[in-house]
Amino acid sequence: VTTAPDGKGAFADFERGSLYWSAATGARVVSGPVKTAWGSRPWEAGSLGYPTSDVARTGDGRADIGHFTGGSVFVVDGTPRLLPLPFARAWQRTGATRSPLGYPTAVEAPEPDGGTSVAFERGTVYLDPSGTAVALHGPVQDAYDAEGGPGGDLGWPRSDVVVTSDGRAQLAHFTGGSVVVVDGTLRILPAPFGAAWAAAGGERGSLGYPTSAVQAASGGRVSMMSFERGTVYVGADGVARTLTGAVHAAYVGAGGSAGALGPPTTDVRATPDGRGSFAHFENGSIYATPATGARVLTGKVRERWVAAGSENGLGFPTSSVARTADGAGEFAHFERGSVYWTPSTG
C-alpha cells in the first residue's frame, strides 16, 4: 500500500487494476482503459480527483464507466471520453445509461461567452458561463441548433428537455424564450411570449399549448401568438398581454387587433366585485359576466358609463355599443339603465 502524493489517500496496484482509497471516497477499484484514461490527467492529482465508484461495465456491454470527484471517464466502444463533473451530473440526472442523450461522442468544446458543451450520441449538454449544465436532445435540440445555439436569439438553455405530464409535448426553456414541440409540431416562443405562457400556467394553464408561430398584427405595431384557449399580444414596449375566455372570444368577434378596438392594453382581469372579467384596448373595453355575456364598449358611451361608476353604477353592459336605428347616434344597455349619445346631444 502506497500513500498518495497529496497525502489524502492511498493505493495498491494489482495485475489487472488498482485499489484507491481516501477518507472522503472510500476504497474503489480502478482498472482497464478507464484507469489508463484517468492516469492521463494524471491520476488523483488531476482535475478528476479520486474515484467515487468502482469501474463498471454498462448493461449494453458498450462502455466501461468510472466516476470520480471531478467527473467521469467513459470508454465507449473502445474510445475514452472524459466528462467534467457538471456534464457527468447532467448525464446522470437525465437517466445515466438510460438517458436519451446516449453516450458522449466528443470532448468539451468552447461556446460563446466562456461557456462550453459536450456532444452526445443523441443530444448535447451545455455548460453556461455561470456553471449551470443543461441537457438537450431530440427535436428541441434540433430547433435550438437551427436558431443558432447559445449564440442565437434563444441564448443559453435554462432547463433540460422535459416531457409534459399529458405526454403531448417536449419542451425546454432558455434565456431568450422557450421551445415547445407539441403533437410533433415545433413552436418557438420568444421571451415575452414564453414568460406570459408560463405565468398563465404553461400547458396546464388557461392558454393551453401554442398553435401558431409569432405573427405581426395591427400593421406591425404588435406581435401575436395563438394558443389553444387564447392569444398573447406583445406591443412595441415589449409587454405581453394575455387574452382568454369570453373576453378573448368577443375580441376575436370584433375583429381582433385589426378591428376597431385595436391592440389590448391590459390582460384579462377579474372585476373588483368578482362577478365578471374585462380587458382594456386602445379604443375601448370588453366586459363579461356569465349573466350578461361579453360586451364591447367604445367611444362616448363607454366614457359616460365610466363616469357614472362603471359596473358599480349602471351595472355591467347587457349589449355592446351599437348605432341607433336612425344612424344619428350610439347606445348601449346596462343592468340598471342605458346610455345614448349623439354628436348634438352628448
Contacts in CASP RR format, 6 or more apart in sequence:
PFRMAT RR
TARGET T0000
AUTHOR 0000-0000-0000
METHOD contacts of the structure
MODEL  1
VTTAPDGKGAFADFERGSLYWSAATGARVVSGPVKTAWGSRPWEAGSLGY
PTSDVARTGDGRADIGHFTGGSVFVVDGTPRLLPLPFARAWQRTGATRSP
LGYPTAVEAPEPDGGTSVAFERGTVYLDPSGTAVALHGPVQDAYDAEGGP
GGDLGWPRSDVVVTSDGRAQLAHFTGGSVVVVDGTLRILPAPFGAAWAAA
GGERGSLGYPTSAVQAASGGRVSMMSFERGTVYVGADGVARTLTGAVHAA
YVGAGGSAGALGPPTTDVRATPDGRGSFAHFENGSIYATPATGARVLTGK
VRERWVAAGSENGLGFPTSSVARTADGAGEFAHFERGSVYWTPSTG
1 10 0 8 1.000
1 11 0 8 1.000
1 12 0 8 1.000
2 10 0 8 1.000
2 11 0 8 1.000
2 12 0 8 1.000
3 9 0 8 1.000
3 10 0 8 1.000
4 10 0 8 1.000
4 11 0 8 1.000
4 20 0 8 1.000
4 22 0 8 1.000
4 44 0 8 1.000
5 45 0 8 1.000
6 44 0 8 1.000
6 45 0 8 1.000
8 22 0 8 1.000
8 23 0 8 1.000
8 24 0 8 1.000
8 44 0 8 1.000
8 50 0 8 1.000
9 20 0 8 1.000
9 21 0 8 1.000
9 22 0 8 1.000
9 23 0 8 1.000
9 44 0 8 1.000
9 50 0 8 1.000
10 20 0 8 1.000
10 21 0 8 1.000
10 22 0 8 1.000
11 18 0 8 1.000
11 19 0 8 1.000
11 20 0 8 1.000
11 21 0 8 1.000
12 18 0 8 1.000
12 19 0 8 1.000
16 31 0 8 1.000
16 32 0 8 1.000
17 29 0 8 1.000
17 30 0 8 1.000
17 31 0 8 1.000
17 32 0 8 1.000
17 35 0 8 1.000
18 29 0 8 1.000
18 30 0 8 1.000
18 31 0 8 1.000
18 35 0 8 1.000
19 27 0 8 1.000
19 28 0 8 1.000
19 29 0 8 1.000
19 30 0 8 1.000
20 27 0 8 1.000
20 28 0 8 1.000
20 30 0 8 1.000
20 44 0 8 1.000
20 50 0 8 1.000
20 51 0 8 1.000
21 27 0 8 1.000
21 28 0 8 1.000
22 44 0 8 1.000
22 50 0 8 1.000
24 50 0 8 1.000
24 69 0 8 1.000
25 50 0 8 1.000
25 51 0 8 1.000
25 52 0 8 1.000
25 69 0 8 1.000
28 50 0 8 1.000
28 51 0 8 1.000
28 52 0 8 1.000
28 53 0 8 1.000
28 54 0 8 1.000
29 51 0 8 1.000
29 54 0 8 1.000
29 55 0 8 1.000
30 38 0 8 1.000
30 51 0 8 1.000
30 54 0 8 1.000
30 55 0 8 1.000
30 66 0 8 1.000
31 55 0 8 1.000
32 55 0 8 1.000
32 64 0 8 1.000
32 75 0 8 1.000
33 64 0 8 1.000
33 75 0 8 1.000
33 78 0 8 1.000
33 80 0 8 1.000
34 55 0 8 1.000
34 64 0 8 1.000
34 65 0 8 1.000
34 66 0 8 1.000
34 73 0 8 1.000
34 75 0 8 1.000
34 80 0 8 1.000
35 55 0 8 1.000
36 80 0 8 1.000
37 73 0 8 1.000
37 75 0 8 1.000
37 80 0 8 1.000
37 82 0 8 1.000
38 48 0 8 1.000
38 51 0 8 1.000
38 66 0 8 1.000
38 68 0 8 1.000
38 73 0 8 1.000
41 47 0 8 1.000
41 48 0 8 1.000
41 49 0 8 1.000
41 82 0 8 1.000
43 49 0 8 1.000
44 50 0 8 1.000
47 70 0 8 1.000
47 84 0 8 1.000
48 68 0 8 1.000
48 69 0 8 1.000
48 70 0 8 1.000
48 71 0 8 1.000
48 73 0 8 1.000
48 82 0 8 1.000
49 68 0 8 1.000
49 69 0 8 1.000
49 70 0 8 1.000
50 68 0 8 1.000
50 69 0 8 1.000
51 66 0 8 1.000
51 67 0 8 1.000
51 68 0 8 1.000
52 67 0 8 1.000
52 68 0 8 1.000
52 69 0 8 1.000
53 65 0 8 1.000
53 66 0 8 1.000
53 67 0 8 1.000
54 66 0 8 1.000
55 64 0 8 1.000
55 65 0 8 1.000
55 66 0 8 1.000
56 64 0 8 1.000
56 65 0 8 1.000
56 66 0 8 1.000
57 63 0 8 1.000
57 64 0 8 1.000
57 65 0 8 1.000
58 64 0 8 1.000
58 65 0 8 1.000
58 97 0 8 1.000
59 97 0 8 1.000
60 97 0 8 1.000
62 76 0 8 1.000
62 77 0 8 1.000
62 103 0 8 1.000
63 74 0 8 1.000
63 75 0 8 1.000
63 76 0 8 1.000
63 77 0 8 1.000
63 97 0 8 1.000
63 103 0 8 1.000
64 74 0 8 1.000
64 75 0 8 1.000
65 72 0 8 1.000
65 73 0 8 1.000
65 74 0 8 1.000
65 75 0 8 1.000
66 72 0 8 1.000
66 73 0 8 1.000
66 74 0 8 1.000
67 88 0 8 1.000
69 85 0 8 1.000
70 84 0 8 1.000
70 85 0 8 1.000
70 88 0 8 1.000
71 82 0 8 1.000
71 83 0 8 1.000
71 84 0 8 1.000
71 85 0 8 1.000
71 87 0 8 1.000
71 88 0 8 1.000
72 82 0 8 1.000
72 83 0 8 1.000
72 85 0 8 1.000
72 88 0 8 1.000
72 91 0 8 1.000
73 80 0 8 1.000
73 81 0 8 1.000
73 82 0 8 1.000
73 83 0 8 1.000
74 80 0 8 1.000
74 81 0 8 1.000
74 82 0 8 1.000
74 83 0 8 1.000
74 103 0 8 1.000
74 104 0 8 1.000
75 81 0 8 1.000
76 103 0 8 1.000
76 104 0 8 1.000
76 105 0 8 1.000
81 103 0 8 1.000
81 104 0 8 1.000
81 105 0 8 1.000
81 106 0 8 1.000
81 107 0 8 1.000
82 107 0 8 1.000
83 91 0 8 1.000
83 104 0 8 1.000
83 118 0 8 1.000
84 108 0 8 1.000
84 127 0 8 1.000
86 125 0 8 1.000
86 127 0 8 1.000
86 131 0 8 1.000
86 132 0 8 1.000
86 133 0 8 1.000
87 104 0 8 1.000
87 108 0 8 1.000
87 118 0 8 1.000
87 125 0 8 1.000
87 127 0 8 1.000
87 133 0 8 1.000
89 133 0 8 1.000
90 125 0 8 1.000
90 133 0 8 1.000
90 134 0 8 1.000
90 135 0 8 1.000
90 160 0 8 1.000
91 99 0 8 1.000
91 101 0 8 1.000
91 104 0 8 1.000
91 120 0 8 1.000
91 125 0 8 1.000
91 135 0 8 1.000
92 99 0 8 1.000
93 135 0 8 1.000
93 160 0 8 1.000
94 100 0 8 1.000
94 101 0 8 1.000
94 135 0 8 1.000
94 160 0 8 1.000
99 120 0 8 1.000
99 135 0 8 1.000
100 122 0 8 1.000
100 123 0 8 1.000
100 137 0 8 1.000
100 138 0 8 1.000
100 161 0 8 1.000
101 120 0 8 1.000
101 121 0 8 1.000
101 122 0 8 1.000
101 123 0 8 1.000
101 124 0 8 1.000
101 125 0 8 1.000
101 135 0 8 1.000
101 137 0 8 1.000
102 120 0 8 1.000
102 121 0 8 1.000
102 122 0 8 1.000
102 123 0 8 1.000
103 120 0 8 1.000
103 121 0 8 1.000
104 118 0 8 1.000
104 119 0 8 1.000
104 120 0 8 1.000
104 121 0 8 1.000
105 119 0 8 1.000
105 120 0 8 1.000
105 121 0 8 1.000
106 118 0 8 1.000
106 119 0 8 1.000
107 118 0 8 1.000
108 116 0 8 1.000
108 117 0 8 1.000
108 118 0 8 1.000
108 127 0 8 1.000
109 116 0 8 1.000
109 117 0 8 1.000
109 118 0 8 1.000
109 119 0 8 1.000
110 116 0 8 1.000
111 117 0 8 1.000
111 126 0 8 1.000
111 150 0 8 1.000
111 151 0 8 1.000
112 150 0 8 1.000
112 151 0 8 1.000
113 128 0 8 1.000
113 129 0 8 1.000
113 150 0 8 1.000
114 129 0 8 1.000
115 126 0 8 1.000
115 127 0 8 1.000
115 128 0 8 1.000
115 129 0 8 1.000
115 131 0 8 1.000
115 150 0 8 1.000
116 126 0 8 1.000
116 127 0 8 1.000
117 124 0 8 1.000
117 125 0 8 1.000
117 126 0 8 1.000
117 127 0 8 1.000
117 150 0 8 1.000
118 124 0 8 1.000
118 125 0 8 1.000
120 137 0 8 1.000
122 137 0 8 1.000
122 138 0 8 1.000
123 135 0 8 1.000
123 136 0 8 1.000
123 137 0 8 1.000
123 138 0 8 1.000
123 141 0 8 1.000
124 135 0 8 1.000
124 136 0 8 1.000
124 137 0 8 1.000
124 141 0 8 1.000
125 133 0 8 1.000
125 134 0 8 1.000
125 135 0 8 1.000
125 136 0 8 1.000
126 133 0 8 1.000
126 134 0 8 1.000
126 136 0 8 1.000
126 150 0 8 1.000
126 156 0 8 1.000
126 157 0 8 1.000
127 133 0 8 1.000
128 134 0 8 1.000
128 150 0 8 1.000
128 156 0 8 1.000
128 157 0 8 1.000
132 156 0 8 1.000
132 158 0 8 1.000
134 156 0 8 1.000
134 157 0 8 1.000
134 158 0 8 1.000
134 159 0 8 1.000
134 160 0 8 1.000
134 172 0 8 1.000
135 160 0 8 1.000
135 161 0 8 1.000
136 144 0 8 1.000
136 157 0 8 1.000
136 160 0 8 1.000
136 161 0 8 1.000
136 172 0 8 1.000
137 161 0 8 1.000
138 161 0 8 1.000
138 170 0 8 1.000
139 170 0 8 1.000
139 181 0 8 1.000
139 184 0 8 1.000
139 186 0 8 1.000
140 161 0 8 1.000
140 170 0 8 1.000
140 171 0 8 1.000
140 172 0 8 1.000
140 179 0 8 1.000
140 181 0 8 1.000
141 161 0 8 1.000
143 179 0 8 1.000
143 181 0 8 1.000
143 186 0 8 1.000
143 188 0 8 1.000
144 154 0 8 1.000
144 157 0 8 1.000
144 172 0 8 1.000
144 174 0 8 1.000
144 179 0 8 1.000
147 153 0 8 1.000
147 154 0 8 1.000
147 188 0 8 1.000
148 154 0 8 1.000
149 155 0 8 1.000
150 156 0 8 1.000
153 176 0 8 1.000
153 190 0 8 1.000
154 174 0 8 1.000
154 175 0 8 1.000
154 176 0 8 1.000
154 177 0 8 1.000
154 179 0 8 1.000
154 188 0 8 1.000
155 174 0 8 1.000
155 175 0 8 1.000
155 176 0 8 1.000
156 174 0 8 1.000
156 175 0 8 1.000
157 172 0 8 1.000
157 173 0 8 1.000
157 174 0 8 1.000
158 172 0 8 1.000
158 173 0 8 1.000
158 174 0 8 1.000
158 175 0 8 1.000
159 172 0 8 1.000
159 173 0 8 1.000
160 172 0 8 1.000
161 170 0 8 1.000
161 171 0 8 1.000
161 172 0 8 1.000
162 170 0 8 1.000
162 171 0 8 1.000
162 172 0 8 1.000
163 169 0 8 1.000
163 170 0 8 1.000
164 170 0 8 1.000
164 171 0 8 1.000
164 203 0 8 1.000
165 204 0 8 1.000
166 203 0 8 1.000
168 182 0 8 1.000
168 183 0 8 1.000
168 203 0 8 1.000
168 209 0 8 1.000
169 180 0 8 1.000
169 181 0 8 1.000
169 182 0 8 1.000
169 183 0 8 1.000
169 203 0 8 1.000
169 209 0 8 1.000
170 180 0 8 1.000
170 181 0 8 1.000
171 178 0 8 1.000
171 179 0 8 1.000
171 180 0 8 1.000
171 181 0 8 1.000
171 203 0 8 1.000
172 178 0 8 1.000
172 179 0 8 1.000
173 194 0 8 1.000
173 198 0 8 1.000
175 191 0 8 1.000
176 190 0 8 1.000
176 191 0 8 1.000
177 188 0 8 1.000
177 189 0 8 1.000
177 190 0 8 1.000
177 191 0 8 1.000
177 193 0 8 1.000
177 194 0 8 1.000
177 195 0 8 1.000
178 188 0 8 1.000
178 189 0 8 1.000
178 193 0 8 1.000
178 194 0 8 1.000
178 197 0 8 1.000
178 198 0 8 1.000
179 186 0 8 1.000
179 187 0 8 1.000
179 188 0 8 1.000
179 189 0 8 1.000
180 186 0 8 1.000
180 187 0 8 1.000
180 188 0 8 1.000
180 189 0 8 1.000
180 203 0 8 1.000
180 209 0 8 1.000
180 210 0 8 1.000
181 187 0 8 1.000
182 203 0 8 1.000
182 209 0 8 1.000
182 210 0 8 1.000
183 209 0 8 1.000
187 209 0 8 1.000
187 210 0 8 1.000
187 211 0 8 1.000
187 212 0 8 1.000
187 213 0 8 1.000
188 213 0 8 1.000
188 214 0 8 1.000
189 197 0 8 1.000
189 210 0 8 1.000
189 214 0 8 1.000
189 225 0 8 1.000
190 214 0 8 1.000
192 232 0 8 1.000
192 234 0 8 1.000
192 238 0 8 1.000
192 239 0 8 1.000
192 240 0 8 1.000
193 210 0 8 1.000
193 214 0 8 1.000
193 225 0 8 1.000
193 232 0 8 1.000
193 234 0 8 1.000
193 240 0 8 1.000
195 240 0 8 1.000
196 207 0 8 1.000
196 232 0 8 1.000
196 240 0 8 1.000
196 241 0 8 1.000
196 242 0 8 1.000
197 207 0 8 1.000
197 210 0 8 1.000
197 227 0 8 1.000
197 232 0 8 1.000
199 242 0 8 1.000
200 206 0 8 1.000
200 207 0 8 1.000
200 208 0 8 1.000
200 242 0 8 1.000
200 244 0 8 1.000
201 207 0 8 1.000
202 208 0 8 1.000
203 209 0 8 1.000
206 229 0 8 1.000
206 230 0 8 1.000
206 242 0 8 1.000
206 244 0 8 1.000
206 245 0 8 1.000
207 227 0 8 1.000
207 228 0 8 1.000
207 229 0 8 1.000
207 230 0 8 1.000
207 232 0 8 1.000
207 242 0 8 1.000
207 244 0 8 1.000
208 227 0 8 1.000
208 228 0 8 1.000
208 229 0 8 1.000
208 230 0 8 1.000
209 227 0 8 1.000
209 228 0 8 1.000
210 225 0 8 1.000
210 226 0 8 1.000
210 227 0 8 1.000
211 226 0 8 1.000
211 227 0 8 1.000
211 228 0 8 1.000
212 225 0 8 1.000
212 226 0 8 1.000
213 225 0 8 1.000
214 223 0 8 1.000
214 224 0 8 1.000
214 225 0 8 1.000
215 223 0 8 1.000
215 224 0 8 1.000
215 225 0 8 1.000
216 222 0 8 1.000
216 223 0 8 1.000
216 224 0 8 1.000
217 223 0 8 1.000
217 224 0 8 1.000
217 233 0 8 1.000
217 257 0 8 1.000
217 258 0 8 1.000
217 263 0 8 1.000
218 257 0 8 1.000
218 258 0 8 1.000
218 262 0 8 1.000
218 263 0 8 1.000
219 258 0 8 1.000
221 235 0 8 1.000
221 236 0 8 1.000
221 263 0 8 1.000
222 233 0 8 1.000
222 234 0 8 1.000
222 235 0 8 1.000
222 236 0 8 1.000
222 257 0 8 1.000
222 263 0 8 1.000
223 233 0 8 1.000
223 234 0 8 1.000
223 235 0 8 1.000
224 231 0 8 1.000
224 232 0 8 1.000
224 233 0 8 1.000
224 234 0 8 1.000
224 257 0 8 1.000
225 231 0 8 1.000
225 232 0 8 1.000
229 244 0 8 1.000
229 245 0 8 1.000
230 242 0 8 1.000
230 243 0 8 1.000
230 244 0 8 1.000
230 245 0 8 1.000
230 248 0 8 1.000
231 242 0 8 1.000
231 243 0 8 1.000
231 248 0 8 1.000
231 252 0 8 1.000
232 240 0 8 1.000
232 241 0 8 1.000
232 242 0 8 1.000
232 243 0 8 1.000
233 240 0 8 1.000
233 241 0 8 1.000
233 242 0 8 1.000
233 243 0 8 1.000
233 257 0 8 1.000
233 263 0 8 1.000
233 264 0 8 1.000
234 240 0 8 1.000
234 241 0 8 1.000
235 241 0 8 1.000
235 263 0 8 1.000
241 263 0 8 1.000
241 264 0 8 1.000
241 265 0 8 1.000
241 266 0 8 1.000
241 267 0 8 1.000
241 279 0 8 1.000
242 267 0 8 1.000
242 268 0 8 1.000
243 251 0 8 1.000
243 264 0 8 1.000
243 267 0 8 1.000
243 268 0 8 1.000
243 279 0 8 1.000
244 268 0 8 1.000
245 268 0 8 1.000
245 277 0 8 1.000
245 288 0 8 1.000
246 277 0 8 1.000
246 288 0 8 1.000
246 293 0 8 1.000
246 294 0 8 1.000
247 268 0 8 1.000
247 277 0 8 1.000
247 278 0 8 1.000
247 279 0 8 1.000
247 286 0 8 1.000
247 288 0 8 1.000
247 294 0 8 1.000
248 268 0 8 1.000
249 294 0 8 1.000
250 286 0 8 1.000
250 288 0 8 1.000
250 294 0 8 1.000
250 295 0 8 1.000
250 296 0 8 1.000
251 261 0 8 1.000
251 264 0 8 1.000
251 279 0 8 1.000
251 281 0 8 1.000
251 286 0 8 1.000
254 260 0 8 1.000
254 261 0 8 1.000
254 286 0 8 1.000
254 296 0 8 1.000
255 261 0 8 1.000
256 262 0 8 1.000
257 263 0 8 1.000
257 264 0 8 1.000
260 283 0 8 1.000
260 298 0 8 1.000
261 281 0 8 1.000
261 282 0 8 1.000
261 283 0 8 1.000
261 284 0 8 1.000
261 286 0 8 1.000
261 296 0 8 1.000
261 298 0 8 1.000
262 281 0 8 1.000
262 282 0 8 1.000
262 283 0 8 1.000
263 281 0 8 1.000
263 282 0 8 1.000
264 279 0 8 1.000
264 280 0 8 1.000
264 281 0 8 1.000
265 280 0 8 1.000
265 281 0 8 1.000
265 282 0 8 1.000
266 279 0 8 1.000
266 280 0 8 1.000
267 279 0 8 1.000
268 277 0 8 1.000
268 278 0 8 1.000
268 279 0 8 1.000
269 277 0 8 1.000
269 278 0 8 1.000
269 279 0 8 1.000
270 276 0 8 1.000
270 277 0 8 1.000
271 277 0 8 1.000
271 278 0 8 1.000
271 287 0 8 1.000
271 311 0 8 1.000
273 311 0 8 1.000
273 312 0 8 1.000
275 289 0 8 1.000
275 311 0 8 1.000
275 316 0 8 1.000
276 287 0 8 1.000
276 288 0 8 1.000
276 289 0 8 1.000
276 290 0 8 1.000
276 316 0 8 1.000
277 287 0 8 1.000
277 288 0 8 1.000
277 289 0 8 1.000
278 285 0 8 1.000
278 286 0 8 1.000
278 287 0 8 1.000
278 288 0 8 1.000
279 285 0 8 1.000
279 286 0 8 1.000
283 298 0 8 1.000
283 299 0 8 1.000
284 296 0 8 1.000
284 297 0 8 1.000
284 298 0 8 1.000
284 299 0 8 1.000
284 302 0 8 1.000
285 296 0 8 1.000
285 297 0 8 1.000
285 298 0 8 1.000
285 302 0 8 1.000
286 294 0 8 1.000
286 295 0 8 1.000
286 296 0 8 1.000
286 297 0 8 1.000
287 294 0 8 1.000
287 295 0 8 1.000
287 297 0 8 1.000
287 311 0 8 1.000
287 316 0 8 1.000
287 317 0 8 1.000
288 294 0 8 1.000
288 295 0 8 1.000
289 316 0 8 1.000
291 316 0 8 1.000
292 316 0 8 1.000
292 317 0 8 1.000
292 318 0 8 1.000
292 335 0 8 1.000
293 318 0 8 1.000
295 316 0 8 1.000
295 317 0 8 1.000
295 318 0 8 1.000
295 319 0 8 1.000
295 320 0 8 1.000
295 332 0 8 1.000
296 320 0 8 1.000
296 321 0 8 1.000
297 305 0 8 1.000
297 317 0 8 1.000
297 320 0 8 1.000
297 321 0 8 1.000
297 332 0 8 1.000
298 321 0 8 1.000
299 321 0 8 1.000
299 330 0 8 1.000
300 330 0 8 1.000
300 341 0 8 1.000
300 346 0 8 1.000
301 321 0 8 1.000
301 330 0 8 1.000
301 331 0 8 1.000
301 332 0 8 1.000
301 339 0 8 1.000
301 340 0 8 1.000
301 341 0 8 1.000
302 321 0 8 1.000
302 332 0 8 1.000
304 339 0 8 1.000
304 341 0 8 1.000
305 314 0 8 1.000
305 317 0 8 1.000
305 332 0 8 1.000
305 334 0 8 1.000
305 339 0 8 1.000
308 314 0 8 1.000
308 339 0 8 1.000
313 336 0 8 1.000
314 334 0 8 1.000
314 335 0 8 1.000
314 336 0 8 1.000
314 337 0 8 1.000
314 338 0 8 1.000
314 339 0 8 1.000
315 334 0 8 1.000
315 335 0 8 1.000
315 336 0 8 1.000
316 334 0 8 1.000
316 335 0 8 1.000
317 332 0 8 1.000
317 333 0 8 1.000
317 334 0 8 1.000
318 333 0 8 1.000
318 334 0 8 1.000
318 335 0 8 1.000
319 332 0 8 1.000
319 333 0 8 1.000
320 332 0 8 1.000
321 330 0 8 1.000
321 331 0 8 1.000
321 332 0 8 1.000
322 330 0 8 1.000
322 331 0 8 1.000
322 332 0 8 1.000
323 329 0 8 1.000
323 330 0 8 1.000
324 330 0 8 1.000
324 331 0 8 1.000
324 340 0 8 1.000
324 342 0 8 1.000
328 342 0 8 1.000
329 340 0 8 1.000
329 341 0 8 1.000
329 342 0 8 1.000
329 343 0 8 1.000
330 340 0 8 1.000
330 341 0 8 1.000
330 342 0 8 1.000
331 338 0 8 1.000
331 339 0 8 1.000
331 340 0 8 1.000
331 341 0 8 1.000
332 338 0 8 1.000
332 339 0 8 1.000
END
